[in-house]
């Protein structure tokens, strides 16, 4: 009798989950109904390329390569950045939610773009991108992936471009990392990628109170590493207690931050703690491609090595410290010089 009751409860839970998912589907269909009109009211038959989830960091690349004959599917908040350069723009949200909530059925929304020759992606390992690539391999001559962030040296499991015909990367170092995974398709190097960020400005940094931005690693979302990571951050804050400390959480850990972190740092994941602000000049962390982006944009970026956490970069790509005391001495020179 108890087993029967347990089975009944399990069925009820499944039914509730099924009804909730369908409610979400209905909600998003209604919510994005007005946006879907963009796909039906616009005629894109003269376009030869689709750029799916276009990253505004790469607008300079799109301009230089004259992608005027493309339709850009972008976040609604980024529309103005693309429109002011004369690009044809459609909000990505309807397709994104249809693909992630309805799976293969969501691809029906995408059929309007069957006429396009190539599809350009910002990444190729999300569910929506995976479904698009499978669909597009039957209808398009080529799939191209523009890396959305710099590749780390020790993370070969989810690098952009593994499933596309061509990958566009920032530098020869990025080519080597991709080739080391066994990727044997076409790779194009473009210096125009990631050119949105201004160079850091020391005077602007000092006027902001010389903040040190600790770039989150995502470890608060990792049950195995969470407690060790918190202990490490306590040690870090003790040594840098004199400084203006900001913690920029990794997107993966935003919903997993312990209350203690707010007493140690000013927690901020907005543009105010990003590379968009030239006054953000000093960045530190254990792992994050943002550290490499900061380094390439002329900021002071420091990687902290710790045997308790996985290695993420090869040595000497950016300045690396295994001692917090040595790191403090280096940063103190910048603050007080």
C-alpha positions in Angstrom: 0.0 0.0 0.0 2.9 2.3 0.9 4.6 1.6 -2.4 1.4 2.4 -4.3 1.0 5.7 -2.4 4.6 6.6 -3.2 4.1 5.9 -6.9 0.9 8.0 -6.9 2.8 10.9 -5.3 5.5 10.6 -7.9 3.0 10.7 -10.7 1.4 13.8 -9.2 4.8 15.5 -9.0 5.5 14.7 -12.6 2.0 15.9 -13.7 2.6 19.2 -11.7 5.9 19.7 -13.4 4.4 19.0 -16.8 1.6 21.5 -16.2 4.1 24.1 -14.9 6.3 23.7 -18.0 3.3 24.1 -20.3 2.2 27.2 -18.3 5.6 28.7 -18.9 5.4 27.9 -22.6 2.0 29.6 -22.8 3.2 32.6 -20.8 6.2 33.1 -23.1 4.2 32.6 -26.3 1.8 35.4 -25.1 4.6 37.6 -23.7 6.6 37.5 -27.0 3.6 37.5 -29.4 4.3 41.2 -30.2 8.0 40.5 -30.8 7.2 37.6 -33.1 5.5 40.1 -35.5 9.1 41.3 -36.2 9.7 38.0 -37.9 6.5 38.1 -39.9 6.4 41.8 -40.8 10.0 42.2 -42.0 11.2 41.0 -45.3 14.8 39.7 -45.0 14.9 37.9 -48.4 17.8 40.0 -49.5 20.0 39.0 -46.6 22.7 36.3 -47.0 23.9 35.9 -43.4 22.2 35.4 -40.0 24.1 36.5 -36.9 22.5 34.7 -33.9 23.0 36.2 -30.5 25.4 38.9 -31.8 27.7 40.2 -29.2 28.0 44.0 -29.1 31.7 43.6 -28.1 32.2 42.6 -31.8 30.5 45.5 -33.5 33.8 46.7 -34.7 34.4 43.4 -36.4 31.0 43.4 -38.0 31.6 47.0 -39.3 35.1 46.3 -40.7 33.9 43.1 -42.4 30.9 45.0 -43.8 28.2 42.6 -42.7 25.5 45.0 -44.0 23.9 42.0 -45.8 23.1 40.2 -42.6 20.2 40.1 -40.1 21.4 40.4 -36.5 19.4 38.6 -33.8 20.4 40.5 -30.6 19.2 41.0 -27.1 16.5 43.7 -26.9 18.7 45.8 -24.7 21.5 45.8 -27.4 19.3 46.8 -30.3 20.3 50.5 -30.3 24.0 49.6 -30.4 23.5 47.8 -33.7 20.8 50.0 -35.2 23.0 53.1 -35.0 25.4 51.5 -37.4 22.6 50.6 -39.9 22.5 46.9 -39.2 19.2 45.0 -39.7 18.1 43.9 -36.3 15.6 41.5 -34.7 15.1 40.7 -31.0 16.5 37.3 -30.2 14.3 36.7 -27.2 11.4 34.9 -29.0 13.6 32.4 -30.7 15.7 31.9 -27.6 12.8 31.0 -25.4 11.0 29.0 -28.1 14.1 26.8 -28.6 14.8 26.4 -24.9 11.2 25.7 -23.8 9.8 23.9 -26.9 13.0 22.2 -28.1 12.9 21.1 -31.7 9.4 22.5 -32.1 10.8 26.0 -31.5 12.9 25.7 -34.7 9.7 26.4 -36.6 10.0 30.1 -35.7 13.4 30.1 -37.4 12.2 28.9 -40.8 11.7 32.4 -42.0 15.4 32.6 -42.4 15.8 29.5 -44.6 17.0 31.7 -47.5 20.2 32.8 -45.8 23.5 31.4 -46.9 25.5 31.3 -43.7 24.8 31.4 -39.9 27.2 33.1 -37.5 27.0 32.2 -33.9 28.4 33.7 -30.7 28.7 30.2 -29.2 27.8 26.7 -30.2 27.2 24.7 -27.0 23.9 26.1 -25.6 20.7 24.2 -26.2 19.4 26.8 -28.6 22.6 26.9 -30.6 22.8 23.1 -30.7 19.3 22.9 -32.1 20.0 25.7 -34.6 23.2 24.0 -35.8 21.5 20.7 -36.4 18.7 22.5 -38.3 21.1 24.8 -40.2 23.4 22.0 -41.3 20.6 20.9 -43.6 19.8 24.3 -45.1 23.0 26.5 -44.9 26.3 26.2 -46.7 28.4 27.2 -43.7 28.2 27.7 -39.9 30.7 30.2 -38.3 31.4 30.7 -34.6 32.9 33.8 -33.2 34.4 33.0 -29.8 32.4 34.9 -27.1 35.2 35.1 -24.6 38.9 34.3 -24.5 39.8 30.6 -24.2 41.5 29.5 -21.0 44.4 27.0 -21.4 43.1 24.3 -19.1 39.4 24.1 -20.0 38.9 22.1 -23.2 35.4 20.8 -22.5 33.3 23.7 -23.6 35.2 25.9 -26.1 33.3 27.8 -28.7 33.4 26.5 -32.2 33.7 22.7 -31.7 30.6 22.0 -33.8 30.9 24.7 -36.4 32.6 24.7 -39.8 34.7 27.7 -39.1 35.8 29.5 -35.9 37.0 33.2 -35.7 39.4 33.8 -32.8 41.4 36.7 -31.4 45.0 35.5 -31.6 47.4 32.7 -32.5 47.4 31.6 -28.8 43.7 31.0 -29.0 44.3 29.0 -32.2 46.8 26.7 -30.3 44.3 26.1 -27.5 41.6 25.2 -29.9 43.8 22.9 -32.0 45.0 21.1 -28.8 41.4 19.8 -28.4 41.6 18.1 -31.8 39.7 20.7 -33.8 40.8 20.4 -37.4 38.4 22.7 -39.3 39.0 26.2 -40.5 40.2 28.9 -38.0 40.4 32.6 -38.8 42.3 35.1 -36.7 40.8 38.6 -36.3 42.3 41.4 -34.3 39.0 43.2 -34.4 37.3 40.9 -31.8 36.7 42.3 -28.3 37.5 45.9 -29.2 34.6 47.4 -27.4 36.5 47.9 -24.1 38.5 51.1 -23.6 41.9 51.0 -22.2 42.2 51.5 -18.4 42.8 55.0 -17.1 44.9 55.3 -13.9 43.7 58.8 -13.1 40.0 57.8 -13.4 40.8 54.7 -11.2 42.3 56.9 -8.5 39.3 59.3 -8.6 37.1 56.2 -7.9 39.1 55.4 -4.8 41.5 52.9 -6.4 39.1 49.9 -6.3 40.5 46.3 -6.6 38.0 44.2 -8.4 38.0 40.5 -7.5 36.5 38.6 -10.4 34.4 35.7 -9.2 35.3 32.2 -10.4 31.8 30.6 -10.1 33.0 28.4 -7.2 30.1 29.5 -4.9 27.9 27.3 -7.3 30.3 24.4 -6.7 29.5 22.4 -3.6 32.9 20.8 -3.5 34.9 24.0 -3.6 32.5 26.5 -2.0 33.8 26.4 1.6 37.5 26.4 0.5 36.8 29.4 -1.7 35.1 31.3 1.1 38.0 30.6 3.4 40.4 31.9 0.7 38.4 35.1 0.2 38.5 35.7 4.0 42.3 35.5 3.8 42.4 37.8 0.8 40.2 40.4 2.5 42.4 40.3 5.7 45.5 41.1 3.7 43.8 43.7 1.6 41.7 45.2 4.5 43.0 48.7 3.7 41.7 48.6 0.1 38.5 49.4 -1.7 37.4 45.9 -2.5 34.7 45.0 -5.1 33.5 41.4 -5.8 32.2 40.9 -9.3 30.4 37.5 -9.2 30.5 35.0 -12.0 27.1 34.7 -13.7 26.9 31.0 -12.6 27.2 32.0 -8.9 25.0 35.1 -8.7 22.2 33.1 -7.0 24.5 31.2 -4.7 26.4 34.0 -2.9 26.7 33.5 0.9 25.6 36.4 3.1 29.2 36.7 4.4 30.5 37.9 1.0 28.5 41.0 1.3 30.2 41.9 4.6 33.7 41.5 3.0 33.2 43.1 -0.4 31.1 45.6 -2.2 29.3 43.1 -4.5 28.6 44.4 -7.9 27.9 42.6 -11.2 26.8 45.7 -13.2 28.8 47.7 -15.8 30.2 49.7 -12.9 32.5 46.8 -12.2 33.2 45.8 -15.8 35.7 46.6 -18.5 33.3 49.2 -20.0 34.4 51.6 -17.2 37.9 52.9 -17.9 38.3 53.7 -14.2 38.3 50.0 -13.4 42.0 49.4 -13.6 43.0 46.6 -11.2 41.5 43.1 -11.5 42.4 39.9 -9.6 41.0 36.4 -9.4 41.6 32.7 -9.5 40.0 31.9 -12.8 38.1 34.0 -15.3 38.5 34.9 -19.0 37.7 38.5 -17.9 41.1 38.6 -16.4 42.6 37.9 -19.8 40.4 40.5 -21.4 41.5 43.0 -18.8 45.1 42.2 -19.5 44.6 42.6 -23.3 42.9 46.0 -22.7 45.9 47.4 -20.9 44.7 47.0 -17.3 46.6 45.6 -14.4 45.3 42.0 -14.2 46.6 39.4 -11.7 46.0 35.7 -11.5 46.2 34.0 -8.1 47.4 30.4 -8.1 46.2 28.1 -5.3 46.8 24.4 -5.1 43.2 23.9 -3.7 41.7 25.1 -6.9 42.0 23.8 -10.5 44.6 25.4 -12.8 42.9 27.4 -15.5 45.7 29.3 -17.4 49.2 28.6 -18.4 51.8 30.5 -16.5 53.0 33.9 -17.7 50.0 34.6 -20.0 49.0 37.2 -17.4 51.0 38.1 -14.2 50.6 35.2 -11.7 51.1 35.1 -7.9 50.9 32.2 -5.6 51.5 34.3 -2.5 48.8 36.9 -1.4 51.6 38.9 0.4 53.6 39.2 -2.8 50.4 40.2 -4.7 49.7 42.8 -2.0 53.2 44.3 -2.4 52.7 44.5 -6.2 49.3 46.2 -6.0 50.5 48.5 -3.2 53.1 49.9 -5.6 50.3 50.8 -8.1 48.1 52.4 -5.4 50.8 54.5 -3.8 53.2 55.2 -6.6 
